[in-house]
Amino acid sequence: MGGEKQAISTFGEQVIYNPSRSDVSNLEPCSHEKADTRMLLHAADGVNQGFREIVARSVDTGVVVLSVAAALQFQSAELWLALVLEEV
């Protein structure tokens, strides 16, 4: 997928995406209530779509733990995670 990028988000159970895709059946309807599991659902979908580099950004350390477990399943892709630390 040389250089191609996609932006995909969920709003309730609806999937919003650009550029348009013909099949979002892996994502919609999205019934995950927590953002961390939704993020990993999107990452898995990206790998299934052929993307080899997935970047996620979060302030939740729980996402780091889940991402490490998920990355072990993404043998053909790299999962990059930016943990944003808040000032105290």
PyMOL Python script that loads the backbone (N, CA, C, O; Angstrom):
from pymol import cmd

cmd.read_pdbstr("""\
ATOM      1  N   MET A   1       0.826  -1.182   0.000  1.00  0.00           N
ATOM      2  CA  MET A   1       0.000   0.000   0.000  1.00  0.00           C
ATOM      3  C   MET A   1       0.873   1.250   0.000  1.00  0.00           C
ATOM      4  O   MET A   1       0.473   2.262   0.576  1.00  0.00           O
ATOM      5  N   GLY A   2       1.990   1.223  -0.591  1.00  0.00           N
ATOM      6  CA  GLY A   2       2.993   2.263  -0.608  1.00  0.00           C
ATOM      7  C   GLY A   2       2.517   3.687  -0.427  1.00  0.00           C
ATOM      8  O   GLY A   2       2.042   4.305  -1.380  1.00  0.00           O
ATOM      9  N   GLY A   3       2.637   4.223   0.782  1.00  0.00           N
ATOM     10  CA  GLY A   3       2.349   5.615   1.030  1.00  0.00           C
ATOM     11  C   GLY A   3       0.897   5.971   1.236  1.00  0.00           C
ATOM     12  O   GLY A   3       0.595   7.101   1.620  1.00  0.00           O
ATOM     13  N   GLU A   4      -0.007   5.054   0.996  1.00  0.00           N
ATOM     14  CA  GLU A   4      -1.433   5.349   1.166  1.00  0.00           C
ATOM     15  C   GLU A   4      -1.772   5.391   2.646  1.00  0.00           C
ATOM     16  O   GLU A   4      -1.302   4.566   3.430  1.00  0.00           O
ATOM     17  N   LYS A   5      -2.594   6.362   3.016  1.00  0.00           N
ATOM     18  CA  LYS A   5      -3.030   6.498   4.405  1.00  0.00           C
ATOM     19  C   LYS A   5      -4.544   6.486   4.442  1.00  0.00           C
ATOM     20  O   LYS A   5      -5.200   6.878   3.477  1.00  0.00           O
ATOM     21  N   GLN A   6      -5.093   6.038   5.548  1.00  0.00           N
ATOM     22  CA  GLN A   6      -6.540   6.061   5.741  1.00  0.00           C
ATOM     23  C   GLN A   6      -6.836   6.661   7.101  1.00  0.00           C
ATOM     24  O   GLN A   6      -6.082   6.469   8.054  1.00  0.00           O
ATOM     25  N   ALA A   7      -7.930   7.380   7.182  1.00  0.00           N
ATOM     26  CA  ALA A   7      -8.445   7.876   8.452  1.00  0.00           C
ATOM     27  C   ALA A   7      -9.804   7.221   8.654  1.00  0.00           C
ATOM     28  O   ALA A   7     -10.708   7.371   7.833  1.00  0.00           O
ATOM     29  N   ILE A   8      -9.933   6.497   9.753  1.00  0.00           N
ATOM     30  CA  ILE A   8     -11.176   5.786  10.039  1.00  0.00           C
ATOM     31  C   ILE A   8     -11.530   6.056  11.495  1.00  0.00           C
ATOM     32  O   ILE A   8     -10.669   6.003  12.373  1.00  0.00           O
ATOM     33  N   SER A   9     -12.795   6.344  11.742  1.00  0.00           N
ATOM     34  CA  SER A   9     -13.256   6.615  13.092  1.00  0.00           C
ATOM     35  C   SER A   9     -14.638   6.004  13.273  1.00  0.00           C
ATOM     36  O   SER A   9     -15.299   5.628  12.306  1.00  0.00           O
ATOM     37  N   THR A  10     -15.052   5.913  14.504  1.00  0.00           N
ATOM     38  CA  THR A  10     -16.409   5.453  14.781  1.00  0.00           C
ATOM     39  C   THR A  10     -17.153   6.539  15.535  1.00  0.00           C
ATOM     40  O   THR A  10     -16.577   7.274  16.338  1.00  0.00           O
ATOM     41  N   PHE A  11     -18.421   6.621  15.263  1.00  0.00           N
ATOM     42  CA  PHE A  11     -19.319   7.548  15.940  1.00  0.00           C
ATOM     43  C   PHE A  11     -20.535   6.722  16.320  1.00  0.00           C
ATOM     44  O   PHE A  11     -21.371   6.405  15.474  1.00  0.00           O
ATOM     45  N   GLY A  12     -20.628   6.373  17.617  1.00  0.00           N
ATOM     46  CA  GLY A  12     -21.649   5.407  18.016  1.00  0.00           C
ATOM     47  C   GLY A  12     -21.321   4.075  17.376  1.00  0.00           C
ATOM     48  O   GLY A  12     -20.206   3.576  17.522  1.00  0.00           O
ATOM     49  N   GLU A  13     -22.272   3.494  16.671  1.00  0.00           N
ATOM     50  CA  GLU A  13     -22.032   2.239  15.972  1.00  0.00           C
ATOM     51  C   GLU A  13     -21.672   2.458  14.509  1.00  0.00           C
ATOM     52  O   GLU A  13     -21.402   1.497  13.788  1.00  0.00           O
ATOM     53  N   GLN A  14     -21.666   3.718  14.060  1.00  0.00           N
ATOM     54  CA  GLN A  14     -21.404   4.044  12.660  1.00  0.00           C
ATOM     55  C   GLN A  14     -19.908   4.228  12.422  1.00  0.00           C
ATOM     56  O   GLN A  14     -19.194   4.746  13.280  1.00  0.00           O
ATOM     57  N   VAL A  15     -19.441   3.800  11.251  1.00  0.00           N
ATOM     58  CA  VAL A  15     -18.047   3.976  10.866  1.00  0.00           C
ATOM     59  C   VAL A  15     -17.940   5.137   9.883  1.00  0.00           C
ATOM     60  O   VAL A  15     -18.681   5.205   8.903  1.00  0.00           O
ATOM     61  N   ILE A  16     -17.010   6.049  10.158  1.00  0.00           N
ATOM     62  CA  ILE A  16     -16.767   7.202   9.296  1.00  0.00           C
ATOM     63  C   ILE A  16     -15.346   7.031   8.754  1.00  0.00           C
ATOM     64  O   ILE A  16     -14.409   6.805   9.519  1.00  0.00           O
ATOM     65  N   TYR A  17     -15.190   7.139   7.436  1.00  0.00           N
ATOM     66  CA  TYR A  17     -13.883   6.854   6.855  1.00  0.00           C
ATOM     67  C   TYR A  17     -13.615   7.708   5.632  1.00  0.00           C
ATOM     68  O   TYR A  17     -14.527   8.178   4.952  1.00  0.00           O
ATOM     69  N   ASN A  18     -12.303   7.893   5.375  1.00  0.00           N
ATOM     70  CA  ASN A  18     -11.832   8.637   4.218  1.00  0.00           C
ATOM     71  C   ASN A  18     -10.474   8.066   3.835  1.00  0.00           C
ATOM     72  O   ASN A  18      -9.647   7.966   4.741  1.00  0.00           O
ATOM     73  N   PRO A  19     -10.154   7.694   2.655  1.00  0.00           N
ATOM     74  CA  PRO A  19     -11.030   7.664   1.493  1.00  0.00           C
ATOM     75  C   PRO A  19     -12.060   6.548   1.645  1.00  0.00           C
ATOM     76  O   PRO A  19     -11.894   5.636   2.455  1.00  0.00           O
ATOM     77  N   SER A  20     -13.097   6.636   0.872  1.00  0.00           N
ATOM     78  CA  SER A  20     -14.183   5.676   1.032  1.00  0.00           C
ATOM     79  C   SER A  20     -13.718   4.260   0.722  1.00  0.00           C
ATOM     80  O   SER A  20     -12.910   4.032  -0.178  1.00  0.00           O
ATOM     81  N   ARG A  21     -14.239   3.340   1.475  1.00  0.00           N
ATOM     82  CA  ARG A  21     -13.959   1.918   1.292  1.00  0.00           C
ATOM     83  C   ARG A  21     -15.253   1.230   0.918  1.00  0.00           C
ATOM     84  O   ARG A  21     -16.341   1.672   1.290  1.00  0.00           O
ATOM     85  N   SER A  22     -15.124   0.159   0.190  1.00  0.00           N
ATOM     86  CA  SER A  22     -16.326  -0.560  -0.209  1.00  0.00           C
ATOM     87  C   SER A  22     -16.796  -1.519   0.870  1.00  0.00           C
ATOM     88  O   SER A  22     -17.961  -1.917   0.866  1.00  0.00           O
ATOM     89  N   ASP A  23     -15.913  -1.904   1.804  1.00  0.00           N
ATOM     90  CA  ASP A  23     -16.284  -2.895   2.812  1.00  0.00           C
ATOM     91  C   ASP A  23     -15.759  -2.490   4.188  1.00  0.00           C
ATOM     92  O   ASP A  23     -14.549  -2.444   4.410  1.00  0.00           O
ATOM     93  N   VAL A  24     -16.664  -2.201   5.096  1.00  0.00           N
ATOM     94  CA  VAL A  24     -16.290  -1.917   6.484  1.00  0.00           C
ATOM     95  C   VAL A  24     -16.962  -2.909   7.430  1.00  0.00           C
ATOM     96  O   VAL A  24     -17.207  -2.607   8.598  1.00  0.00           O
ATOM     97  N   SER A  25     -17.254  -4.092   6.907  1.00  0.00           N
ATOM     98  CA  SER A  25     -17.997  -5.090   7.689  1.00  0.00           C
ATOM     99  C   SER A  25     -17.232  -5.560   8.927  1.00  0.00           C
ATOM    100  O   SER A  25     -17.849  -6.027   9.884  1.00  0.00           O
ATOM    101  N   ASN A  26     -15.891  -5.445   8.928  1.00  0.00           N
ATOM    102  CA  ASN A  26     -15.116  -5.808  10.123  1.00  0.00           C
ATOM    103  C   ASN A  26     -15.284  -4.790  11.245  1.00  0.00           C
ATOM    104  O   ASN A  26     -14.979  -5.077  12.403  1.00  0.00           O
ATOM    105  N   LEU A  27     -15.774  -3.595  10.895  1.00  0.00           N
ATOM    106  CA  LEU A  27     -15.874  -2.511  11.875  1.00  0.00           C
ATOM    107  C   LEU A  27     -17.308  -2.142  12.243  1.00  0.00           C
ATOM    108  O   LEU A  27     -17.557  -1.699  13.364  1.00  0.00           O
ATOM    109  N   GLU A  28     -18.234  -2.313  11.342  1.00  0.00           N
ATOM    110  CA  GLU A  28     -19.584  -1.797  11.545  1.00  0.00           C
ATOM    111  C   GLU A  28     -20.602  -2.922  11.618  1.00  0.00           C
ATOM    112  O   GLU A  28     -20.544  -3.836  10.795  1.00  0.00           O
ATOM    113  N   PRO A  29     -21.516  -2.897  12.547  1.00  0.00           N
ATOM    114  CA  PRO A  29     -21.662  -1.883  13.595  1.00  0.00           C
ATOM    115  C   PRO A  29     -20.629  -2.102  14.694  1.00  0.00           C
ATOM    116  O   PRO A  29     -20.296  -3.242  15.016  1.00  0.00           O
ATOM    117  N   CYS A  30     -20.132  -1.038  15.256  1.00  0.00           N
ATOM    118  CA  CYS A  30     -19.120  -1.100  16.310  1.00  0.00           C
ATOM    119  C   CYS A  30     -19.820  -1.015  17.665  1.00  0.00           C
ATOM    120  O   CYS A  30     -20.368   0.025  18.032  1.00  0.00           O
ATOM    121  N   SER A  31     -19.791  -2.105  18.384  1.00  0.00           N
ATOM    122  CA  SER A  31     -20.489  -2.144  19.675  1.00  0.00           C
ATOM    123  C   SER A  31     -19.525  -2.051  20.859  1.00  0.00           C
ATOM    124  O   SER A  31     -19.948  -2.199  22.005  1.00  0.00           O
ATOM    125  N   HIS A  32     -18.247  -1.808  20.603  1.00  0.00           N
ATOM    126  CA  HIS A  32     -17.285  -1.658  21.694  1.00  0.00           C
ATOM    127  C   HIS A  32     -17.545  -0.335  22.406  1.00  0.00           C
ATOM    128  O   HIS A  32     -17.578   0.725  21.782  1.00  0.00           O
ATOM    129  N   GLU A  33     -17.729  -0.415  23.715  1.00  0.00           N
ATOM    130  CA  GLU A  33     -18.033   0.794  24.478  1.00  0.00           C
ATOM    131  C   GLU A  33     -16.771   1.542  24.893  1.00  0.00           C
ATOM    132  O   GLU A  33     -16.796   2.764  25.040  1.00  0.00           O
ATOM    133  N   LYS A  34     -15.679   0.827  25.081  1.00  0.00           N
ATOM    134  CA  LYS A  34     -14.444   1.462  25.556  1.00  0.00           C
ATOM    135  C   LYS A  34     -13.548   1.816  24.380  1.00  0.00           C
ATOM    136  O   LYS A  34     -13.427   1.054  23.421  1.00  0.00           O
ATOM    137  N   ALA A  35     -12.926   2.979  24.468  1.00  0.00           N
ATOM    138  CA  ALA A  35     -12.079   3.481  23.384  1.00  0.00           C
ATOM    139  C   ALA A  35     -10.871   2.589  23.142  1.00  0.00           C
ATOM    140  O   ALA A  35     -10.444   2.426  21.999  1.00  0.00           O
ATOM    141  N   ASP A  36     -10.306   2.000  24.214  1.00  0.00           N
ATOM    142  CA  ASP A  36      -9.103   1.190  24.024  1.00  0.00           C
ATOM    143  C   ASP A  36      -9.368  -0.035  23.154  1.00  0.00           C
ATOM    144  O   ASP A  36      -8.542  -0.379  22.308  1.00  0.00           O
ATOM    145  N   THR A  37     -10.498  -0.692  23.347  1.00  0.00           N
ATOM    146  CA  THR A  37     -10.801  -1.857  22.508  1.00  0.00           C
ATOM    147  C   THR A  37     -11.197  -1.435  21.097  1.00  0.00           C
ATOM    148  O   THR A  37     -10.936  -2.159  20.137  1.00  0.00           O
ATOM    149  N   ARG A  38     -11.824  -0.270  20.966  1.00  0.00           N
ATOM    150  CA  ARG A  38     -12.133   0.243  19.622  1.00  0.00           C
ATOM    151  C   ARG A  38     -10.844   0.517  18.860  1.00  0.00           C
ATOM    152  O   ARG A  38     -10.757   0.214  17.671  1.00  0.00           O
ATOM    153  N   MET A  39      -9.833   1.092  19.531  1.00  0.00           N
ATOM    154  CA  MET A  39      -8.558   1.385  18.884  1.00  0.00           C
ATOM    155  C   MET A  39      -7.928   0.118  18.321  1.00  0.00           C
ATOM    156  O   MET A  39      -7.430   0.107  17.196  1.00  0.00           O
ATOM    157  N   LEU A  40      -7.956  -0.942  19.114  1.00  0.00           N
ATOM    158  CA  LEU A  40      -7.330  -2.183  18.662  1.00  0.00           C
ATOM    159  C   LEU A  40      -8.154  -2.866  17.578  1.00  0.00           C
ATOM    160  O   LEU A  40      -7.602  -3.566  16.729  1.00  0.00           O
ATOM    161  N   LEU A  41      -9.451  -2.672  17.598  1.00  0.00           N
ATOM    162  CA  LEU A  41     -10.297  -3.167  16.510  1.00  0.00           C
ATOM    163  C   LEU A  41      -9.903  -2.483  15.205  1.00  0.00           C
ATOM    164  O   LEU A  41      -9.809  -3.132  14.163  1.00  0.00           O
ATOM    165  N   HIS A  42      -9.674  -1.175  15.261  1.00  0.00           N
ATOM    166  CA  HIS A  42      -9.241  -0.418  14.085  1.00  0.00           C
ATOM    167  C   HIS A  42      -7.853  -0.870  13.631  1.00  0.00           C
ATOM    168  O   HIS A  42      -7.601  -0.983  12.431  1.00  0.00           O
ATOM    169  N   ALA A  43      -6.953  -1.129  14.580  1.00  0.00           N
ATOM    170  CA  ALA A  43      -5.603  -1.584  14.228  1.00  0.00           C
ATOM    171  C   ALA A  43      -5.667  -2.933  13.516  1.00  0.00           C
ATOM    172  O   ALA A  43      -5.003  -3.129  12.498  1.00  0.00           O
ATOM    173  N   ALA A  44      -6.457  -3.857  14.042  1.00  0.00           N
ATOM    174  CA  ALA A  44      -6.605  -5.177  13.414  1.00  0.00           C
ATOM    175  C   ALA A  44      -7.201  -5.053  12.018  1.00  0.00           C
ATOM    176  O   ALA A  44      -6.794  -5.763  11.098  1.00  0.00           O
ATOM    177  N   ASP A  45      -8.153  -4.161  11.864  1.00  0.00           N
ATOM    178  CA  ASP A  45      -8.742  -3.936  10.548  1.00  0.00           C
ATOM    179  C   ASP A  45      -7.695  -3.402   9.580  1.00  0.00           C
ATOM    180  O   ASP A  45      -7.647  -3.827   8.426  1.00  0.00           O
ATOM    181  N   GLY A  46      -6.866  -2.488  10.031  1.00  0.00           N
ATOM    182  CA  GLY A  46      -5.808  -1.948   9.176  1.00  0.00           C
ATOM    183  C   GLY A  46      -4.858  -3.034   8.701  1.00  0.00           C
ATOM    184  O   GLY A  46      -4.476  -3.065   7.531  1.00  0.00           O
ATOM    185  N   VAL A  47      -4.476  -3.928   9.611  1.00  0.00           N
ATOM    186  CA  VAL A  47      -3.602  -5.045   9.239  1.00  0.00           C
ATOM    187  C   VAL A  47      -4.311  -5.934   8.219  1.00  0.00           C
ATOM    188  O   VAL A  47      -3.701  -6.363   7.240  1.00  0.00           O
ATOM    189  N   ASN A  48      -5.595  -6.212   8.445  1.00  0.00           N
ATOM    190  CA  ASN A  48      -6.367  -7.031   7.503  1.00  0.00           C
ATOM    191  C   ASN A  48      -6.498  -6.366   6.140  1.00  0.00           C
ATOM    192  O   ASN A  48      -6.646  -7.051   5.128  1.00  0.00           O
ATOM    193  N   GLN A  49      -6.444  -5.034   6.106  1.00  0.00           N
ATOM    194  CA  GLN A  49      -6.533  -4.298   4.844  1.00  0.00           C
ATOM    195  C   GLN A  49      -5.184  -4.204   4.138  1.00  0.00           C
ATOM    196  O   GLN A  49      -5.098  -3.670   3.033  1.00  0.00           O
ATOM    197  N   GLY A  50      -4.131  -4.721   4.769  1.00  0.00           N
ATOM    198  CA  GLY A  50      -2.824  -4.739   4.126  1.00  0.00           C
ATOM    199  C   GLY A  50      -1.864  -3.666   4.592  1.00  0.00           C
ATOM    200  O   GLY A  50      -0.749  -3.584   4.076  1.00  0.00           O
ATOM    201  N   PHE A  51      -2.253  -2.843   5.548  1.00  0.00           N
ATOM    202  CA  PHE A  51      -1.345  -1.830   6.066  1.00  0.00           C
ATOM    203  C   PHE A  51      -0.298  -2.508   6.942  1.00  0.00           C
ATOM    204  O   PHE A  51      -0.615  -3.428   7.696  1.00  0.00           O
ATOM    205  N   ARG A  52       0.937  -2.058   6.843  1.00  0.00           N
ATOM    206  CA  ARG A  52       2.043  -2.687   7.573  1.00  0.00           C
ATOM    207  C   ARG A  52       2.550  -1.833   8.721  1.00  0.00           C
ATOM    208  O   ARG A  52       3.338  -2.309   9.538  1.00  0.00           O
ATOM    209  N   GLU A  53       2.116  -0.584   8.800  1.00  0.00           N
ATOM    210  CA  GLU A  53       2.480   0.293   9.912  1.00  0.00           C
ATOM    211  C   GLU A  53       1.213   0.927  10.460  1.00  0.00           C
ATOM    212  O   GLU A  53       0.506   1.640   9.748  1.00  0.00           O
ATOM    213  N   ILE A  54       0.936   0.667  11.716  1.00  0.00           N
ATOM    214  CA  ILE A  54      -0.252   1.195  12.387  1.00  0.00           C
ATOM    215  C   ILE A  54       0.237   2.117  13.504  1.00  0.00           C
ATOM    216  O   ILE A  54       1.089   1.728  14.303  1.00  0.00           O
ATOM    217  N   VAL A  55      -0.304   3.339  13.560  1.00  0.00           N
ATOM    218  CA  VAL A  55       0.081   4.300  14.588  1.00  0.00           C
ATOM    219  C   VAL A  55      -1.144   4.630  15.422  1.00  0.00           C
ATOM    220  O   VAL A  55      -2.199   4.969  14.885  1.00  0.00           O
ATOM    221  N   ALA A  56      -1.000   4.530  16.743  1.00  0.00           N
ATOM    222  CA  ALA A  56      -2.092   4.872  17.660  1.00  0.00           C
ATOM    223  C   ALA A  56      -1.552   5.855  18.691  1.00  0.00           C
ATOM    224  O   ALA A  56      -0.361   5.848  19.004  1.00  0.00           O
ATOM    225  N   ARG A  57      -2.429   6.693  19.210  1.00  0.00           N
ATOM    226  CA  ARG A  57      -2.040   7.704  20.203  1.00  0.00           C
ATOM    227  C   ARG A  57      -3.037   7.654  21.350  1.00  0.00           C
ATOM    228  O   ARG A  57      -4.245   7.615  21.119  1.00  0.00           O
ATOM    229  N   SER A  58      -2.547   7.656  22.577  1.00  0.00           N
ATOM    230  CA  SER A  58      -3.445   7.554  23.722  1.00  0.00           C
ATOM    231  C   SER A  58      -2.810   8.177  24.962  1.00  0.00           C
ATOM    232  O   SER A  58      -1.593   8.348  25.033  1.00  0.00           O
ATOM    233  N   VAL A  59      -3.651   8.511  25.935  1.00  0.00           N
ATOM    234  CA  VAL A  59      -3.185   8.957  27.251  1.00  0.00           C
ATOM    235  C   VAL A  59      -3.401   7.865  28.294  1.00  0.00           C
ATOM    236  O   VAL A  59      -3.111   8.057  29.474  1.00  0.00           O
ATOM    237  N   ASP A  60      -3.907   6.729  27.854  1.00  0.00           N
ATOM    238  CA  ASP A  60      -4.282   5.633  28.750  1.00  0.00           C
ATOM    239  C   ASP A  60      -3.208   4.552  28.762  1.00  0.00           C
ATOM    240  O   ASP A  60      -2.924   3.947  27.728  1.00  0.00           O
ATOM    241  N   THR A  61      -2.609   4.308  29.930  1.00  0.00           N
ATOM    242  CA  THR A  61      -1.568   3.282  30.024  1.00  0.00           C
ATOM    243  C   THR A  61      -2.142   1.881  29.777  1.00  0.00           C
ATOM    244  O   THR A  61      -1.403   0.975  29.392  1.00  0.00           O
ATOM    245  N   GLY A  62      -3.423   1.698  29.989  1.00  0.00           N
ATOM    246  CA  GLY A  62      -4.054   0.411  29.697  1.00  0.00           C
ATOM    247  C   GLY A  62      -3.977   0.072  28.215  1.00  0.00           C
ATOM    248  O   GLY A  62      -3.908  -1.098  27.840  1.00  0.00           O
ATOM    249  N   VAL A  63      -3.989   1.091  27.385  1.00  0.00           N
ATOM    250  CA  VAL A  63      -3.872   0.882  25.941  1.00  0.00           C
ATOM    251  C   VAL A  63      -2.496   0.307  25.616  1.00  0.00           C
ATOM    252  O   VAL A  63      -2.367  -0.500  24.695  1.00  0.00           O
ATOM    253  N   VAL A  64      -1.466   0.714  26.360  1.00  0.00           N
ATOM    254  CA  VAL A  64      -0.126   0.181  26.138  1.00  0.00           C
ATOM    255  C   VAL A  64      -0.128  -1.326  26.365  1.00  0.00           C
ATOM    256  O   VAL A  64       0.406  -2.074  25.545  1.00  0.00           O
ATOM    257  N   VAL A  65      -0.709  -1.773  27.445  1.00  0.00           N
ATOM    258  CA  VAL A  65      -0.747  -3.201  27.760  1.00  0.00           C
ATOM    259  C   VAL A  65      -1.511  -3.966  26.687  1.00  0.00           C
ATOM    260  O   VAL A  65      -1.038  -4.996  26.206  1.00  0.00           O
ATOM    261  N   LEU A  66      -2.683  -3.475  26.311  1.00  0.00           N
ATOM    262  CA  LEU A  66      -3.470  -4.139  25.279  1.00  0.00           C
ATOM    263  C   LEU A  66      -2.746  -4.124  23.930  1.00  0.00           C
ATOM    264  O   LEU A  66      -2.834  -5.085  23.164  1.00  0.00           O
ATOM    265  N   SER A  67      -2.032  -3.034  23.642  1.00  0.00           N
ATOM    266  CA  SER A  67      -1.319  -2.915  22.370  1.00  0.00           C
ATOM    267  C   SER A  67      -0.177  -3.913  22.265  1.00  0.00           C
ATOM    268  O   SER A  67       0.067  -4.469  21.194  1.00  0.00           O
ATOM    269  N   VAL A  68       0.521  -4.142  23.365  1.00  0.00           N
ATOM    270  CA  VAL A  68       1.606  -5.132  23.354  1.00  0.00           C
ATOM    271  C   VAL A  68       1.037  -6.511  23.020  1.00  0.00           C
ATOM    272  O   VAL A  68       1.604  -7.240  22.207  1.00  0.00           O
ATOM    273  N   ALA A  69      -0.074  -6.861  23.643  1.00  0.00           N
ATOM    274  CA  ALA A  69      -0.706  -8.159  23.357  1.00  0.00           C
ATOM    275  C   ALA A  69      -1.182  -8.226  21.911  1.00  0.00           C
ATOM    276  O   ALA A  69      -1.025  -9.257  21.257  1.00  0.00           O
ATOM    277  N   ALA A  70      -1.757  -7.148  21.409  1.00  0.00           N
ATOM    278  CA  ALA A  70      -2.262  -7.120  20.036  1.00  0.00           C
ATOM    279  C   ALA A  70      -1.110  -7.185  19.032  1.00  0.00           C
ATOM    280  O   ALA A  70      -1.214  -7.861  18.009  1.00  0.00           O
ATOM    281  N   ALA A  71      -0.012  -6.483  19.325  1.00  0.00           N
ATOM    282  CA  ALA A  71       1.121  -6.446  18.401  1.00  0.00           C
ATOM    283  C   ALA A  71       1.697  -7.836  18.179  1.00  0.00           C
ATOM    284  O   ALA A  71       2.220  -8.120  17.101  1.00  0.00           O
ATOM    285  N   LEU A  72       1.611  -8.700  19.170  1.00  0.00           N
ATOM    286  CA  LEU A  72       2.094 -10.068  19.007  1.00  0.00           C
ATOM    287  C   LEU A  72       1.277 -10.821  17.956  1.00  0.00           C
ATOM    288  O   LEU A  72       1.781 -11.748  17.323  1.00  0.00           O
ATOM    289  N   GLN A  73       0.027 -10.424  17.773  1.00  0.00           N
ATOM    290  CA  GLN A  73      -0.837 -11.047  16.773  1.00  0.00           C
ATOM    291  C   GLN A  73      -0.608 -10.466  15.377  1.00  0.00           C
ATOM    292  O   GLN A  73      -0.917 -11.117  14.378  1.00  0.00           O
ATOM    293  N   PHE A  74      -0.073  -9.256  15.300  1.00  0.00           N
ATOM    294  CA  PHE A  74       0.159  -8.576  14.030  1.00  0.00           C
ATOM    295  C   PHE A  74       1.558  -8.913  13.520  1.00  0.00           C
ATOM    296  O   PHE A  74       2.405  -8.025  13.421  1.00  0.00           O
ATOM    297  N   GLN A  75       1.809 -10.150  13.205  1.00  0.00           N
ATOM    298  CA  GLN A  75       3.150 -10.598  12.846  1.00  0.00           C
ATOM    299  C   GLN A  75       3.688  -9.936  11.582  1.00  0.00           C
ATOM    300  O   GLN A  75       4.903  -9.823  11.417  1.00  0.00           O
ATOM    301  N   SER A  76       2.817  -9.504  10.702  1.00  0.00           N
ATOM    302  CA  SER A  76       3.282  -8.922   9.441  1.00  0.00           C
ATOM    303  C   SER A  76       3.212  -7.389   9.456  1.00  0.00           C
ATOM    304  O   SER A  76       3.381  -6.753   8.415  1.00  0.00           O
ATOM    305  N   ALA A  77       2.965  -6.796  10.628  1.00  0.00           N
ATOM    306  CA  ALA A  77       2.817  -5.340  10.692  1.00  0.00           C
ATOM    307  C   ALA A  77       3.482  -4.807  11.960  1.00  0.00           C
ATOM    308  O   ALA A  77       3.721  -5.544  12.917  1.00  0.00           O
ATOM    309  N   GLU A  78       3.772  -3.507  11.939  1.00  0.00           N
ATOM    310  CA  GLU A  78       4.325  -2.818  13.103  1.00  0.00           C
ATOM    311  C   GLU A  78       3.236  -1.963  13.728  1.00  0.00           C
ATOM    312  O   GLU A  78       2.524  -1.244  13.027  1.00  0.00           O
ATOM    313  N   LEU A  79       3.109  -2.041  15.030  1.00  0.00           N
ATOM    314  CA  LEU A  79       2.159  -1.203  15.759  1.00  0.00           C
ATOM    315  C   LEU A  79       2.955  -0.207  16.581  1.00  0.00           C
ATOM    316  O   LEU A  79       3.682  -0.590  17.497  1.00  0.00           O
ATOM    317  N   TRP A  80       2.818   1.079  16.254  1.00  0.00           N
ATOM    318  CA  TRP A  80       3.499   2.158  16.954  1.00  0.00           C
ATOM    319  C   TRP A  80       2.486   2.839  17.867  1.00  0.00           C
ATOM    320  O   TRP A  80       1.362   3.126  17.456  1.00  0.00           O
ATOM    321  N   LEU A  81       2.891   3.092  19.098  1.00  0.00           N
ATOM    322  CA  LEU A  81       1.987   3.713  20.061  1.00  0.00           C
ATOM    323  C   LEU A  81       2.662   4.926  20.674  1.00  0.00           C
ATOM    324  O   LEU A  81       3.778   4.836  21.187  1.00  0.00           O
ATOM    325  N   ALA A  82       1.982   6.056  20.619  1.00  0.00           N
ATOM    326  CA  ALA A  82       2.453   7.278  21.256  1.00  0.00           C
ATOM    327  C   ALA A  82       1.660   7.464  22.544  1.00  0.00           C
ATOM    328  O   ALA A  82       0.454   7.707  22.499  1.00  0.00           O
ATOM    329  N   LEU A  83       2.310   7.353  23.661  1.00  0.00           N
ATOM    330  CA  LEU A  83       1.666   7.569  24.950  1.00  0.00           C
ATOM    331  C   LEU A  83       1.876   9.028  25.330  1.00  0.00           C
ATOM    332  O   LEU A  83       3.011   9.474  25.496  1.00  0.00           O
ATOM    333  N   VAL A  84       0.784   9.769  25.465  1.00  0.00           N
ATOM    334  CA  VAL A  84       0.848  11.185  25.778  1.00  0.00           C
ATOM    335  C   VAL A  84       0.707  11.355  27.287  1.00  0.00           C
ATOM    336  O   VAL A  84      -0.324  11.021  27.869  1.00  0.00           O
ATOM    337  N   LEU A  85       1.750  11.873  27.901  1.00  0.00           N
ATOM    338  CA  LEU A  85       1.743  12.064  29.347  1.00  0.00           C
ATOM    339  C   LEU A  85       1.206  13.432  29.685  1.00  0.00           C
ATOM    340  O   LEU A  85       1.547  14.425  29.044  1.00  0.00           O
ATOM    341  N   GLU A  86       0.365  13.476  30.695  1.00  0.00           N
ATOM    342  CA  GLU A  86      -0.238  14.737  31.124  1.00  0.00           C
ATOM    343  C   GLU A  86       0.589  15.342  32.247  1.00  0.00           C
ATOM    344  O   GLU A  86       1.157  14.626  33.072  1.00  0.00           O
ATOM    345  N   GLU A  87       0.650  16.668  32.269  1.00  0.00           N
ATOM    346  CA  GLU A  87       1.341  17.343  33.370  1.00  0.00           C
ATOM    347  C   GLU A  87       0.505  17.267  34.636  1.00  0.00           C
ATOM    348  O   GLU A  87      -0.724  17.314  34.588  1.00  0.00           O
ATOM    349  N   VAL A  88       1.188  17.147  35.771  1.00  0.00           N
ATOM    350  CA  VAL A  88       0.481  17.116  37.046  1.00  0.00           C
ATOM    351  C   VAL A  88       0.732  18.356  37.832  1.00  0.00           C
ATOM    352  O   VAL A  88       0.213  18.501  38.939  1.00  0.00           O
TER     353      VAL A  88
END
""", "prot")
cmd.dss("prot")
cmd.show_as("cartoon", "prot")
cmd.util.cbc("prot")
cmd.orient("prot")
